[in-house]
């Protein structure tokens, strides 16, 4: 499952949340199946979000929408206070932890 990972500085959380909420229907229409929003514990003027999609193409298409329709317009992104850093992540298949393969380990 691809994840669009986004992070950037914001002016304030309340303004950012209001703008984020306005695009809820657009995220759903674009194929976002789950989302997580984070802030660093020591920086209330920074936001990190992960948006999950079924396909990499959906994630790339939504990133294009964000770049051209949202972040390009101060009215659509009133709390944006710096350039967003983005990447589309793909999960790496997990392997058993070495301790779990050793039958003599507790």
Backbone bond lengths (Angstrom), bond angles and torsions (degrees), N, CA, C in turn:
res aa  C-N    CA-C-N  psi(-1)  N-CA   C-N-CA  omega(-1)  CA-C   N-CA-C  phi
1 X - - - 1.440 - - 1.532 108.48 -
2 X 1.313 117.71 116.71 1.463 120.71 179.06 1.532 111.75 -71.12
3 X 1.307 114.51 145.53 1.458 121.96 177.56 1.515 109.08 -125.20
4 X 1.315 116.44 126.74 1.458 121.67 171.62 1.518 106.65 -86.85
5 X 1.330 115.70 112.00 1.467 122.35 -179.21 1.528 107.18 -99.59
6 X 1.337 115.65 127.78 1.461 121.89 -176.61 1.526 108.25 -133.90
7 X 1.324 115.61 139.04 1.461 119.24 173.28 1.517 109.81 -149.48
8 X 1.346 114.90 144.75 1.462 119.61 179.28 1.525 110.92 -170.30
9 X 1.336 115.78 160.50 1.462 119.76 175.77 1.531 110.51 -73.68
10 X 1.337 115.33 147.33 1.464 121.41 178.66 1.531 109.48 -127.25
11 X 1.338 114.82 158.46 1.462 119.91 177.71 1.526 110.99 -74.00
12 X 1.343 116.49 -45.28 1.460 120.60 175.29 1.527 108.93 -163.53
13 X 1.315 115.76 153.91 1.457 121.61 -173.10 1.528 112.87 -67.92
14 X 1.307 118.64 -43.06 1.466 120.45 -177.08 1.527 111.58 -60.85
15 X 1.323 116.94 -44.07 1.465 120.70 178.20 1.519 110.10 -64.32
16 X 1.339 116.35 -42.17 1.459 119.90 -180.00 1.532 110.66 -63.68
17 X 1.332 117.55 -45.79 1.467 120.80 -179.50 1.526 111.88 -61.10
18 X 1.314 117.54 -40.09 1.468 120.56 178.58 1.525 110.42 -61.84
19 X 1.320 117.01 -43.96 1.474 120.57 178.62 1.529 110.32 -67.42
20 X 1.311 117.85 -42.56 1.461 122.26 179.18 1.529 110.50 -59.89
21 X 1.316 116.32 -44.16 1.467 120.76 -179.57 1.519 112.36 -63.55
22 X 1.335 117.48 -32.99 1.475 120.57 179.52 1.524 112.44 -62.70
23 X 1.328 117.75 -22.06 1.460 121.46 -177.21 1.532 112.91 -103.54
24 X 1.323 118.10 16.14 1.466 121.15 -178.91 1.520 111.79 -59.47
25 X 1.314 117.88 -45.90 1.474 120.96 -179.75 1.525 110.90 -65.32
26 X 1.319 116.98 -36.81 1.476 120.27 179.29 1.525 110.62 -67.05
27 X 1.350 117.22 -38.28 1.467 120.01 176.79 1.519 110.09 -63.03
28 X 1.318 117.28 -44.92 1.469 120.81 -179.98 1.529 110.29 -62.61
29 X 1.325 117.61 -44.28 1.460 121.37 -179.95 1.527 111.91 -64.67
30 X 1.326 116.81 -28.48 1.460 121.48 179.94 1.520 112.83 -81.03
31 X 1.341 116.93 -8.34 1.452 120.43 177.38 1.510 116.19 102.54
32 X 1.340 118.07 12.93 1.470 119.64 176.56 1.524 108.03 -66.17
33 X 1.334 115.65 123.06 1.465 119.84 -178.62 1.523 112.83 -104.83
34 X 1.333 116.50 -15.18 1.462 120.94 174.68 1.517 107.46 -160.78
35 X 1.319 115.83 154.31 1.464 120.19 178.93 1.518 109.51 -145.80
36 X 1.315 114.61 147.54 1.456 121.83 175.89 1.524 107.59 -135.05
37 X 1.326 116.38 133.46 1.456 122.17 179.69 1.524 107.65 -119.51
38 X 1.326 115.59 133.61 1.459 121.69 -176.23 1.528 109.70 -132.61
39 X 1.311 115.10 157.33 1.455 122.53 166.59 1.508 107.90 -134.03
40 X 1.330 117.45 140.66 1.466 118.41 173.91 1.533 109.40 -60.06
41 X 1.298 115.93 143.26 1.468 120.61 -178.71 1.522 111.99 -60.78
42 X 1.323 116.50 -26.21 1.461 119.81 -176.33 1.534 113.62 -110.17
43 X 1.344 117.79 16.02 1.468 119.40 -178.79 1.529 110.30 -149.40
44 X 1.310 116.28 95.21 1.460 121.84 -179.48 1.524 113.05 -75.86
45 X 1.313 117.10 -1.97 1.467 120.92 179.47 1.529 110.97 -112.36
46 X 1.317 115.33 34.53 1.459 121.18 178.14 1.517 107.41 -143.55
47 X 1.330 116.61 142.56 1.461 120.74 -178.84 1.524 109.29 -130.68
48 X 1.309 115.89 144.14 1.462 122.88 176.90 1.518 106.34 -131.28
49 X 1.334 116.76 131.38 1.446 118.17 176.55 1.514 111.17 -139.19
50 X 1.308 114.58 148.85 1.453 123.62 176.82 1.519 107.80 -122.86
51 X 1.327 115.55 125.43 1.454 122.37 178.51 1.518 107.98 -116.81
52 X 1.318 117.84 121.45 1.458 122.99 -177.94 1.527 110.67 -94.88
53 X 1.338 115.40 141.09 1.458 123.62 -179.89 1.526 109.29 -131.92
54 X 1.320 116.14 164.92 1.461 120.62 173.59 1.516 112.14 -77.65
55 X 1.345 117.34 -30.34 1.466 120.29 -176.74 1.522 111.01 -134.19
56 X 1.319 115.21 154.46 1.461 121.66 175.23 1.524 110.09 -63.66
57 X 1.327 117.07 -35.39 1.462 120.91 179.76 1.523 111.42 -62.20
58 X 1.326 117.44 -40.66 1.463 120.77 177.06 1.530 110.48 -62.45
59 X 1.333 116.05 -43.91 1.466 120.09 179.66 1.526 110.69 -62.54
60 X 1.324 117.06 -44.28 1.467 121.24 179.86 1.526 111.11 -64.57
61 X 1.310 116.71 -40.34 1.459 120.66 179.04 1.530 110.91 -64.76
62 X 1.315 117.22 -41.47 1.459 119.81 179.58 1.527 110.36 -69.19
63 X 1.314 117.77 -37.02 1.467 120.63 175.89 1.526 109.98 -60.86
64 X 1.322 117.55 -42.34 1.467 120.96 176.93 1.542 110.12 -59.96
65 X 1.324 117.12 -43.88 1.459 121.66 176.96 1.535 110.47 -58.56
66 X 1.324 117.24 -46.63 1.464 120.12 179.66 1.524 111.20 -59.76
67 X 1.324 116.56 -46.00 1.465 120.35 -177.98 1.525 112.93 -65.33
68 X 1.322 117.27 -39.64 1.463 120.18 -172.73 1.524 114.28 -94.24
69 X 1.330 118.02 -27.77 1.461 120.49 -174.24 1.532 114.00 -112.76
70 X 1.311 116.79 -26.71 1.465 118.79 -175.86 1.518 110.76 -103.50
71 X 1.313 117.90 -64.35 1.458 120.75 -174.45 1.522 112.77 -68.63
72 X 1.309 118.34 -20.80 1.464 121.90 179.60 1.526 111.94 -77.61
73 X 1.323 117.54 -10.07 1.460 121.68 -175.74 1.522 110.87 -121.46
74 X 1.331 118.19 115.34 1.467 119.52 177.51 1.530 112.81 -57.16
75 X 1.325 117.75 -29.69 1.461 120.20 177.86 1.510 112.95 -68.32
76 X 1.333 117.10 -31.02 1.463 121.49 179.11 1.520 112.44 -87.48
77 X 1.319 117.00 -22.82 1.472 121.39 -178.57 1.531 109.37 -132.40
78 X 1.345 116.92 63.86 1.466 119.71 -173.26 1.530 114.83 -66.49
79 X 1.308 118.37 -19.92 1.465 120.13 -177.91 1.524 112.84 -98.70
80 X 1.324 117.15 -4.13 1.469 120.63 -179.35 1.523 109.22 -61.58
81 X 1.333 116.62 123.30 1.462 121.03 -175.93 1.522 112.31 -124.01
82 X 1.316 116.85 20.90 1.458 121.36 179.47 1.506 109.42 173.72
83 X 1.310 116.05 171.92 1.463 121.16 -177.33 1.525 111.44 -71.74
84 X 1.334 116.85 129.00 1.466 119.76 176.91 1.532 111.67 -68.15
85 X 1.319 115.07 142.13 1.468 122.25 169.32 1.510 106.25 -102.21
86 X 1.330 116.58 129.44 1.461 119.76 -177.49 1.515 110.74 -134.76
87 X 1.314 114.85 154.19 1.456 121.91 170.76 1.523 107.83 -158.81
88 X 1.321 114.83 149.33 1.462 119.65 173.99 1.520 106.68 -101.37
89 X 1.313 115.53 121.05 1.462 122.18 -175.61 1.520 110.91 -102.49
90 X 1.311 115.78 144.82 1.468 123.18 172.78 1.527 107.09 -118.67
91 X 1.303 116.80 138.57 1.464 120.95 179.63 1.526 110.49 -67.90
92 X 1.298 115.28 141.60 1.461 122.03 174.95 1.524 106.99 -96.82
93 X 1.326 117.51 130.33 1.468 118.56 179.13 1.529 110.43 -55.87
94 X 1.303 116.06 134.24 1.461 119.67 -178.42 1.517 110.42 -81.54
95 X 1.297 114.08 153.87 1.465 122.36 175.90 1.517 107.71 -118.17
96 X 1.305 117.10 154.76 1.466 118.38 176.53 1.523 110.50 -60.72
97 X 1.309 115.54 141.82 1.461 120.50 175.59 1.520 107.79 -65.09
98 X 1.339 118.74 138.54 1.475 120.10 -177.76 1.526 114.02 -51.98
99 X 1.311 118.69 -35.90 1.470 120.38 -179.78 1.525 111.21 -66.51
100 X 1.326 117.17 -29.76 1.464 118.71 -177.10 1.534 112.30 -78.89
101 X 1.324 118.71 -10.80 1.458 121.04 179.11 1.531 111.97 -94.71
102 X 1.314 117.30 -7.16 1.447 122.09 -179.48 1.534 108.85 -97.52
103 X 1.344 117.61 108.19 1.475 119.73 -175.64 1.520 113.60 -64.28
104 X 1.340 118.88 -19.04 1.460 119.38 -178.64 1.522 112.37 -88.85
105 X 1.322 117.65 -7.77 1.465 118.46 179.85 1.514 110.11 -81.15
106 X 1.340 116.59 147.63 1.481 120.37 -176.65 1.506 112.62 -71.09
